[in-house]
């Protein structure tokens, strides 16, 4: 069974006026968890959040039928504009209703991010500013009782915003032609600087923890340098959005074959001189 096309990347204006409720992200997590029962490489939402931000900043508007199979590992037999919905099939939604619900919630967040990135904000403290949905996994573990922490001693815990940055760069790496440096030297340097800010977050935070990001009295789990790098990365997303909006979509170069001389052999293969063949028309 197939669900309706997934390339309508718009929602009602009313959905843009309010931030998404925590329940929306909980539901997105639930759907991703269910998808993971059939495809164990289904990413966490934080990765999806970074991936989405990159798509919104991308030079070309990539349709959902193109990016969803890359992100969610949907089956190769998915038709353009459609997604397979066989519960027995690896890398698929359980049914059309689940696919439709996911896309509805996905597009609500898409439009919320796009609206934030298009807003004229002067500070990341502005309510209109883009606020990535990221987790402080290390902080959460540090707040657990000692026995629970001991059980997770061998776990590799991601640094703050690391998964978000990995999701962003995953999109960049899958559509490199859309992120190729522009000819303008100043714009190319700005593009490189912005991407480097995000790439820096894909690395581990090895500095001493100094801050609890989401709790005033929680155990320190994030270094000050990491928190500053996170802020730089958010501004970098704004820069990337503006760079491609100002330059516009790529224009394919059209190469024209040189016109033969009047006495040259005609390009059509007739054996006649060009002036007595196509050159005579």
Secondary structure, DSSP 4 states (H G I P E B T S, - for coil): -BPPPS------GGGGSSPPPHHHHHHHHHHHHHHHTT-TTPPPHHHHHHHHHHHHHSSS---HHHHHHHHH---TTPPTT--B--TTSSS--SSHHHHHHHHHHHHHHHHHHHHHHHS--S-TTSTTS-------HHHHHHTS-HHHHHHTTT--PPPTTHHHHHHHHHHHHHTGGGGSPPSSHHHHHHHHHHHHHHHHHTS---SPP-B-SS-SSSPP-B-HHHHHHHHHHHHHHHHHHHHHHHH-S--PPPP-PPPPPTTSBPTTSSSSBGGGTGGG-
